[in-house]
C-alpha cells in the first residue's frame, strides 16, 4: 500500500506543480519534459532490468552451487544465534540465512552486482515460508531495512568518482561515510525492532553488534594509516579477492559433497533469468513516477524550501546545494550518483558541498528501488511498515552525513 500511495503522490504533486508553472510562470516546456521523462525512465527501468538479467543468472547459479554444497549449514552455525534473534520466525538453519549473510557482506564490500542476486535469493527463500504470500513477513521487512540502510565498508565507486573529478585526496570521505552508514544501519535496526518487539539488549545481539563495531573500528584504523592510492588499491584487491574466493569455496564444497556443479549452476541460473523478467514492471513503475516528480521541478522547489527554512532559523545552510543528492538517494541510485557528480562538478570535488554530497551518497542505499525490486520479485503487495523504517534509516544516514561533513570538512 505504501508504494501505491507514493506512486500516486509523485504523479499528483508533479501535475499540480507543472500546472502552476504553466499558468502562472508561463513555462510551456514543463509538460513536454514530464512526458519525455515517462519515456526516458521507462527505457531506463527496462535497461536496468536487462542489465540485471545476466548478473542474476550468474549469481543465482553460483548461489545454487553454494546451497547444494552445504554453505547454508555453515553460515547457520556461524551467525545462527544472531539471526535467530533478529529473524525469529525463520527458525534455526533456515535456507535464507546464508543468502542474507552473503547479501549483507557483498553490500559492505560495495559489490552491488553480487549483492542484488543474493538479496533476491534471500527474499525467495523467505517467501517460501511466508504464510501470507501477498504481505511482507517480519523477516522480509527486517532484511529489506537492513539492506536499504546500506552498511558499506569500502565505498570504492565514490572514491573513484572523486579521483576522476580532481579531488586531492579522494579517500578523505572514507571515515565519514563509514560512520554515517553505520548510524543509518543501527537506526533501521532499532526502528524495525520496535515494530516487531525484538529485544536489542539481548546478550547475543549485543555480542554480535559489538563484534561488528570492533571490525568497523579496526577497518577505520587500518585505512587511516594508508595514503590515498593505497586505500583505493587495497579496497579493490580485497573486495574482488574475497568475492572470487567465495565462488571457489562454493565450488570446492559442492565437489566435496559430490554435487554436479554444472547442473546446479544451470538450475539456479534459470531461476535468475525468470526473476529478472518478473522485476521489469515493478521497476519501471517506480522509476517513471520518480522521473515525473523530478521533471516537474518538484525536487528543485523542495530544496529551495528547505534552504529558505534553514536560513530563517539562522542555521548554516551551506550544505543545502548537496540536498538534491540526499533527496534523490532513496528514490534513484543513478539519479543520486548524477546529483553527486553535478555537485562536485559545479562546486569542486574538494569543496564542502562536494564532500557532503559524496558522504550522503555512501550513507544509505536506494530504498524505493530496493523495495520495488525485492518485493516485486516475490509478488509482495502489502509492504506494511517497510517504507517507514527504510526512510527512518535514510533520514538518520543523511543527517549523520551532514553533521559529520561539518565535523570533518567545514
Phi, psi and omega in degrees: 000324181298315179295326177298312180293321179295320178301312179295316182302313182301316182289316182294313180297318179300317181296314182296317180293319178297323179296318177298316181295325180288311187284316187261335182250356177068025180277098182275356184266342192298317181289328174298317179297321181293316178296318178298324179297325179297318179291316182297315183286328174297317177296318179298317179300318178293318180296321177297315179297320179296319178295327179288337185303309180295318181294316179295318179300316179296305190285331174287333171294315178298317180296325178294323175298314179297319180298312181287339178278353176096016183294330179299318180296319180296312180297323180297325178291322184285311186245007181307310181302321180290312181293329177297332178278319181279330181235062187300330184285345179284331183081175183285143176056038175291142180304334183288340183305313182296316180294321179298313181296318180296321178297312181297318180296318179296320177296319180297330180267006178065031181259072187302318183296331177273328185293318184299310178299321179294322177294319178294324176296319178298316180297320179296318180291323177290326180295331181298330180250012178280118184293331179244100190293341181264351184243135180296133177280166177302317182296318180296321179293315178302315180296316182297318182291320175299325180289315183288339178290340167068040179304117185231125176271326187231090180281064188300311187299323180293319178296324178295314177301317180296320179296317181295331182264013169092018178295136179295317177230090185300336185267008183291347178267003185300307183292315176303319179296316181300318179291316182296316181290330176293315177298320179299316181295316179297320179297317178297317180299314181296317182297317178292320180300323178295314178299318186266002179057045176268132181277101181284351177271003175302140186297329179292314179297315180298323180294315180290318178295324176297319177296318178296318178299319179297321178296315180298316178299319179296318179296317178301314181297315183297311183289336177291345179270354184257156173277174189298320181292320181294322180299312180297317182294312181297319180300311181297312182296313182298314182300310184285329175297314180298317181298312182289329176297321177299315179301311181296321179297319178300314182296316181295320178296321179294320177299317181299326180267013176058041176271140173286099188299316183297314181293324177296318179298314181298320179299314179290323181297323178298318177296323179298318180295316180298319181296318181299319180293321183293332184288330192311305184297324180293318182290317179299318182301309185288324180291322178296317179299317179295318181298318178295316179302317182288317183293333181290342184096002182299321180295318179296318179296321180297316179297316180298321179294318178295317178301313180300317182298316179294320179295322179294330179276357181076018180269141178302123184249023182296340182278344190297332175297345177269356183299326177305323177296316181295317182286330180280335187304313179292342187264317186208121179296314180291324178296316178295321178298319177296320177296320178298312179297320179297318179297317180289328179291317184280326186250344182105140182298327182263009176285164178298317180297316179299320180286324175298313181299319180295318181293318178298319181301325182268354189282325183221176176252182186272094190303306186290326176298312182296316179298316181296316183288310187289314178289323179297326182295334181245009174077024179286128178258319183261106184273357179054236185261016183298318181295316181300310182293323177297319180288329174298315178299318178299314183299313179297318179298319180292313179299316179298320179300315182295313181295320179292325177296318176297320182293318187270328194236346189277000000 
